[in-house]
C-alpha cells in the first residue's frame, strides 16, 4: 500500500466510524487471545463489526470476536479491539497494524495492548501477569517498511522507550495496591502459528526474552511511530521451560487466559482511573 493509499484508507475507515459514533477515544485497547471478556467491563456506546469498516481485516482466530467497541472504562473514553490480527493468518504487517492507525486518527493518544504468551522465565507461572518493559522483533518483517508518510510519523522512530515509563510505573503501583502479582520483562514476537521447540525456547531465553508470543510488537511499533504512549501487559498461559516441556494446546491456553482475565481487567481499569 502506497503512502497516499494508506492515508486514504485510514480516512475512509474513520469516516465510517464517525457515522456510527461521536465518541472521541482517549485510550485504545487491544484485547488478545482469551481476553475478550474485558469488553464486558466497558460501558458500551457503540460496537462496529470489523467487516463493516473499510480496510479492516477479519479475525480468523478462536476467541477473537472481531468488533471495535466504543465506550468508557475507568472513567476514560476508550476504543477497544475485541480481537486482533496476526501475521500467521496471512496478513501483512501493514494490515495487522491498520486498526492502530485508525484508532490513532480517531484521537487515542494511549495504547494499552494485552496478549497471551508463553513464559520462559523459570520463576514465573501460568496465570501470572507480565508488564512488558521491552521487546524483540523476530517476525522477519516490520510494518514501517516502504515509503514513509510524514503525516503519520517519522521515517526513523526511536524505540528506546517504546513502553512508556510513566505508564509502567502506574501499572506497578496499581498492581501493588490490588495485590496482583506483576512481573516485568522482555517480550519476543515470533511468526507462529506453531508453538516453539525446546531448542527454540533455549535460544529465545539466551537472547534476553522472558515471554514469547505471536503479536503485539507490530502494533507497538506503529503506535510509537504515531506518537502514542504504550502500556503492554501479558498473561502467561503456558510454561515454556525446555528441560521440562509439556505439550500445550490452544484450548488450555485460552482457558488459562480466561482464568487470569479478572486480574488483568482490574489492573487495566485501575491504571485508566489513575491516568
N, C-alpha and C positions, 0 to 999 in steps of 0.2 A: 504494500500500500504506500503510495507516494505521500509526501508531506501535505499536499493540497487535499488528497483524498482522505487522509486521517482527520484533518481539521473539519472537513465537510461531514464526515461520518459522525464525529462527536457532536457537531451541531444538530444533525438530524435526530440523533438519539435524545439530546437534551430537549429539542422541540416537542417530541412525542411525550416525554416525561412531563414537561411543563403543561401539556394539555390534560394530564391526569391528576396532577397535584401541584399546589403552590408552595408546599413546604420547601424551605431552603436549608439543606442539612449543614450542620457544623462538623459532624463526625461521620465518617464512612466506616462500616464494619463488614468484614468478610468472615463468613461462618464456614468452617471447614468440615471434613468428614465426621459425621456423627454429632455435629454441634449445631444443627439447625434448630434445635429446641430453644436456643437463646432467643429466637424470634418471638416466642410466646411472651417474653418479658417486655417487648416493645409495645407502647401504647400506639396502636396502628392507626394511621390516617389513610394510607393507600398501599396497595400491593399490585405490582405490574409483572406479568409473566415475561420472562426473557424473550420468548418468541414474538412478543408484541413490540419489542424495542429494536429499531433498525441498527444493524451492525453487531448485535449481541449474539454470541454463540449459544448453543443449547447444552445444558448439563446432561451428561450421559452416565454419571456415576451414582451408584446406590447411596441414598440418604441425602442427595443434593436436590432440593425441591425445584430450583430454577425460578426464583422470584426475586424482584427488587422491592424491598419493603421501606416504607417511609413512616416515620412517627417520632416518638420521644422515648428516650431511655436514660435514666439517671439525670433527668432534667435537661437533657441536651437533645437538640433536633438531630436525628440520625437517618442515614440511608444504609440499609443492610443488604448484602448479597446473601440470599438463602441458597447457597450452593455456588461453587466456583468452578473454574475450568483448569485443565491440566494439559501439558504438552503430550502426555501419553494418549490422550483422547484423539490426537491427530491434529490439534490446533497449533497454529504458530504462536510464538510468544507475544506477538502483536495482538492476536485475537484474545489470548489468555488475559492480557492486561487492558484490553479496551474498556471494560467496565470501570477500571480505576481512573482512566482518562475522563470518562463521563461523570463519575462521582465528584472528581475534582472540579470539572466545569460547572457542576450544579452548586458548588460553593463549599464543599467539605475541605477543611484545612488539616484535619487529623485523620489518619487511617489506623484502625485497630484491626489487626489481622490475626486469626486463630487457625490452628491446624491440629491434626492428629499426627503423631510422629513415633518413630522407633527410638527407644532410649539406649544409648551405648555407654553411658556413664555407669560404672559398676555399683555406685551407691544410690542411684535413683531407681524408682519403682514405677510400674504401670499404674496409671490413675493419678500420678502427681503432675503438677503444672511446672512449666519451664518458661521463664522470662527470656526472650531472645535478646542477647546482647550484641550479636554479630552473626554473619552468615558466610557460607562458602558456596559459590555457584558452580556446580558440576553438571549443569544441564547441557553444556556444549553449545549454548546459544545465549543471546542477550536481546531483550525486547527493544533496545535502543539502536540495534544495528540498522544501518540505512541512513538516508538523508535526515537531518535533524530539523524539526520545526522550532525555531527560537521562541515562538509564542507559547509553546508547551513546556519548554525547559531548556537548559544549556546543553551544548554539544558534549561537554565532559563533566557531568555532575559528580561532586565529591561524595564519597560513600564512607568517609571516616567516622561519621556519626549517623549511620543510616537509621538506627533505632534510637529515638530521641532520649537523651539522658534524663531530662526532667520528667518525661512520661514514665520511664523506667523507675525513677525514684518514687513517683506517685504509686506505681504498682507495688513496689516493695513495701511501702508504708501501709497501703491498703491490705495487702496480704498479712502483714504482721498484726494489724488491728482485727482482722477477721479470723486470725489463727489458721490461715491456709498455708500449707507447705508450698513455697515458690522457689524453685531452683533458678539459677541463671547461667546461661551457657550459649554455645555456638550451634546454629542450625545449618546443616548441609543439605542442599537440594540436589536430588538425582532424578533421572528421567523416569524410571519405572517402566511399565507398571508392575514388574516382578519385584518381590522383596529381595534383599541382598543376600549374597553368600557369606559364609563365615569369614572368608578371606577378604571380602569387600568391607565387612564391618571392621576388621582389623586395620585395613588401610584408612578408612574414614576416621577412625579414632586416632590413628597415628598422625593425621594432618590437622588435628585440633578440633574435631567436631564432637559434640556431646549428644546430639539428636539428629535424626535423618528423616527426610520426608520428600515429597514429590511436588511441592507447591511453594507458595509464599515469596520466594526470592524474586521472581519476575515482577510480581505485584509491588514489592517493596522498592525495587529499582525504579519502576515507573512513578511510584508515589514520590520518591525523593527527587526524581527528575522534575516533577511538577511542583516541588516546594512544599510538599505535605510533611507533617510530623508523623512519625510511625511508632506504634506500640505493637509488639508481636508476642503472642503467648501460645505455647504448645501444650497439648495434653499427651503424655507418654502413654501409648496404647499397647506396647509390647516391648519385652526386654530383648535387646539385640546384643547379647554377650557371646562372642564367637566360641568360647570354650564351654558354654552351657546353653547352646542354642536349641530352642524348641520350635517345632513347626508352628506357624501362625496362619490364621485365615481371616478374611475380611469381616466375617460375622463377629468374631471375638474382638477385633479391633474396634468395630462400631459400637459394640456393647460396652467396652471399656471406656470409650469416649463418652457415651451416654451417661455412665455412672459418675464420671468426673464433671460432667457439664454443670451441675448446680454450683459447684465451687467456682468454675470459670465465670458463670453468669454473675455471681455475687461480686467477684473481683472486678469484672469489667464495669458493672453498674456502679460500683463504689468509685472506681477511677474516674468515670464520667461525672459523677456527682462532685468530685473534687477538682475537676478541671477549671 
